[in-house]
Amino acid sequence: MLQPYSTKDTLILIDIFNLNIPVYFALHELDEFLSYLEIKSETYFCIYHDTKIVGGVGYDYKEEDKSGRINWIFVHPDFKEKGLGKEAVEFCIAKLKEDGRVEKLIVRTSQLAYKFFKSFDYKLLKTEKDYWATGLDLYLMEREK
């Protein structure tokens, strides 16, 4: 289940984000995530399992290339492989499809989540080694709306 993000959720999300460092995120990305929450909080959502926040996901629109993007998706390590990420991505894709400005969907991820997004028909456009941090490569992916 997803619920809109509120500033009261920030500390819980930070704790979960930190549990995903250094495997899925680099340490410096925490500040980038917090900046994103300040700017894009209206399209960021907490992922719940029962009544507990176990992750987060966001989406936004980029005017320069008319793309809808899924951003900052992560879940608590104890809740991986339970379908929560799938539900979150499906929710974001549906919201972006409703936006008449969006012409394509883009995600910037790593080699660790590449196959996950491939299952949603995202196609690989390019890779860049050590983009996020040493050992965390950029996988730029796109799909039609």
C-alpha positions as CSV (number, residue, x, y, z in Angstrom):
1,M,0.0,0.0,0.0
2,L,1.2,3.5,-0.7
3,Q,0.5,6.7,1.2
4,P,1.6,10.3,0.4
5,Y,4.8,11.3,2.0
6,S,4.7,13.7,4.9
7,T,7.6,15.4,6.6
8,K,6.9,13.3,9.7
9,D,8.0,10.3,7.7
10,T,11.5,11.6,6.9
11,L,13.4,10.0,9.8
12,I,11.9,6.6,9.1
13,L,12.8,6.9,5.4
14,I,16.3,8.0,6.3
15,D,16.7,4.9,8.4
16,I,15.5,2.6,5.6
17,F,17.6,4.4,3.0
18,N,20.7,3.9,5.2
19,L,20.0,0.2,5.3
20,N,20.4,0.2,1.5
21,I,23.9,1.9,1.6
22,P,26.3,0.8,0.2
23,V,24.7,-2.0,-1.7
24,Y,22.0,0.0,-3.7
25,F,23.0,3.6,-2.9
26,A,26.2,5.6,-2.3
27,L,26.5,7.5,1.0
28,H,26.5,10.9,-0.8
29,E,23.1,10.1,-2.3
30,L,21.3,10.5,1.0
31,D,21.7,14.3,0.8
32,E,20.4,14.2,-2.8
33,F,17.4,12.1,-1.7
34,L,16.6,14.6,1.1
35,S,16.8,17.5,-1.4
36,Y,14.4,15.7,-3.7
37,L,11.9,15.3,-0.8
38,E,12.0,19.1,-0.3
39,I,11.3,19.8,-3.9
40,K,9.1,16.9,-5.1
41,S,7.3,15.9,-1.9
42,E,3.9,16.1,-3.6
43,T,4.7,13.1,-5.8
44,Y,6.6,11.0,-3.2
45,F,5.0,8.1,-1.5
46,C,5.7,5.9,1.5
47,I,5.5,2.1,0.9
48,Y,3.7,0.4,3.7
49,H,3.5,-3.2,4.8
50,D,0.5,-3.4,7.2
51,T,0.8,-0.2,9.2
52,K,4.6,0.2,8.9
53,I,6.6,2.3,6.5
54,V,9.0,0.0,4.7
55,G,10.2,2.1,1.8
56,G,9.5,4.9,-0.6
57,V,9.0,5.9,-4.3
58,G,8.5,9.0,-6.2
59,Y,7.8,10.2,-9.7
60,D,8.1,13.4,-11.6
61,Y,7.9,15.1,-15.0
62,K,10.9,16.5,-16.9
63,E,9.8,19.3,-19.4
64,E,13.1,19.2,-21.3
65,D,12.4,15.8,-22.8
66,K,8.7,15.3,-21.9
67,S,9.5,12.3,-19.8
68,G,7.9,10.8,-16.7
69,R,10.4,9.4,-14.3
70,I,10.4,7.1,-11.3
71,N,12.7,8.2,-8.6
72,W,14.2,7.1,-5.3
73,I,12.5,3.7,-5.0
74,F,13.8,1.6,-2.1
75,V,12.5,-0.8,0.5
76,H,13.7,-2.2,3.8
77,P,16.0,-5.2,3.2
78,D,13.6,-7.4,5.2
79,F,10.8,-6.6,2.8
80,K,12.5,-7.2,-0.6
81,E,10.9,-9.8,-2.9
82,K,7.4,-9.3,-1.4
83,G,5.9,-7.5,-4.4
84,L,6.0,-4.1,-2.7
85,G,8.4,-2.6,-5.2
86,K,6.3,-3.9,-8.1
87,E,3.2,-2.3,-6.6
88,A,5.0,1.0,-6.2
89,V,6.3,1.0,-9.8
90,E,2.9,0.1,-11.2
91,F,1.4,2.9,-9.2
92,C,3.9,5.4,-10.6
93,I,3.6,4.2,-14.2
94,A,-0.2,4.6,-13.9
95,K,0.1,8.2,-12.5
96,L,2.6,9.1,-15.3
97,K,0.3,7.6,-18.0
98,E,-2.5,9.9,-16.8
99,D,-0.3,13.0,-17.3
100,G,-0.9,14.3,-20.8
101,R,2.5,16.0,-21.0
102,V,4.4,12.7,-20.6
103,E,5.5,11.1,-23.9
104,K,8.0,8.5,-22.6
105,L,8.9,7.0,-19.3
106,I,12.5,7.0,-18.1
107,V,14.3,5.5,-15.1
108,R,17.9,5.9,-14.0
109,T,19.0,2.9,-12.0
110,S,21.9,0.6,-11.5
111,Q,22.9,-2.9,-12.6
112,L,21.3,-4.2,-9.4
113,A,17.7,-3.1,-10.4
114,Y,18.1,-3.3,-14.1
115,K,16.2,-6.7,-14.4
116,F,13.5,-5.4,-12.2
117,F,12.7,-2.5,-14.5
118,K,13.2,-4.6,-17.5
119,S,10.2,-6.6,-16.3
120,F,8.1,-3.4,-16.8
121,D,9.2,-3.2,-20.4
122,Y,11.9,-0.6,-19.9
123,K,14.6,-0.9,-22.5
124,L,18.2,-0.2,-21.8
125,L,19.5,3.0,-23.6
126,K,23.0,3.2,-22.1
127,T,25.2,2.3,-19.2
128,E,28.0,4.3,-17.5
129,K,30.5,2.4,-15.3
130,D,30.9,3.7,-11.7
131,Y,28.4,6.5,-12.2
132,W,26.7,6.5,-8.8
133,A,29.9,5.2,-7.0
134,T,32.6,2.7,-7.5
135,G,30.8,-0.5,-8.4
136,L,27.4,1.2,-9.0
137,D,26.9,1.7,-12.7
138,L,24.2,3.9,-14.3
139,Y,21.6,2.0,-16.3
140,L,19.5,4.5,-18.2
141,M,16.2,2.9,-19.3
142,E,13.2,4.0,-21.2
143,R,9.8,2.7,-22.2
144,E,6.9,4.0,-24.2
145,K,4.0,5.6,-22.3
